[in-house]
């Protein structure tokens, strides 16, 4: 019985972080901001992420995502970049310290214009770097 309860709790907590949703469940304000900001977006898929709405999409062959709140305020954009587009310090950190392969690298731009980078590793961890490439932390997916 304990195993069943633990399994159910784990599944519920995973769903609480990000959940694919139908576009019809996205607030009109968020959809409007998204369509104005990214008119060339294709293959759009929406997720509910802790009360905000994340659109995953493609623009001119580039994978991107945009995070918006319920009122349609843009919070951040993430776009896939090549590993060699990471700042030099981040590239050096990955080369010296990563014990697994980099799967994908993203540049993250927040509403306050702060830039950061995220290296998605093959076993699910993400290495976070600031705009200058200084290592900040590792996060589990």
Steps between C-alpha positions, in 0.01 A plus 500: 500500500785741583651441156170586330466822699862598430459429128176701482661791687799497266278503192289787633808707584643448149177624347506808722816634333408497132202356325412496130171677441270573211531852360134560589603495868754780455368844603420729206743765628791253497412377150473858372839603641654185356355547150608866485850421633558192286296534179720247314464226763402155381440163669381676819437280804387642833582397857369619833809568706432588863211731410673657199473393137792379293477486122752266336540579131726534198602819317705466181622156609599610853343335804370758746270543795330803652364525852201727565283555804119484506472872426712457186814662638813358337735352763778337298604349169727201456663414169723214400855598404814310398741397776769719344270802550526464877728761659862376506504452880191278480652296218815454709299398808309237302819368339679464837215395730216332314498125544229453238421627154328831430168428328389856432589856599254783554530874535242641741388863486286625788259795494760715680740428206716274718668230290601157627592167346393144567689190386266199496705192581434145377394365841246774570693760699521859378812711555415867546733790408469878517540732199879502539515119513562465874364171634204558734351160587374165380126430491324169460233486229 
